[in-house]
Amino acid sequence: MSGAFKLAYEGSKPYARLDMDIWENGKKVDSAGSIGDLFFSLEGQEKSNEIDLIISIDSVSTEEQKN
């Protein structure tokens, strides 16, 4: 499963965090992790107010996880 979207902000000090959850049949069943400070840039670099996020998730069976 994969998807992509564009994320933009307006303001001077953005802090965006992406939390990923797993849902089954309309109910949250687990947390898949998070990515912090999506708009981070090193000092001296021009900061962008827009980013493209591309996410790809593979299913893993419980047998594969044991190995």
Secondary structure, 3 states (H helix, E strand, C coil): CEEEEEEECCCCCCCCCEEEEEEECCEEEEEEEEECCCCCCCCCCCCCCEEEEEEECCCCCHHHHHC
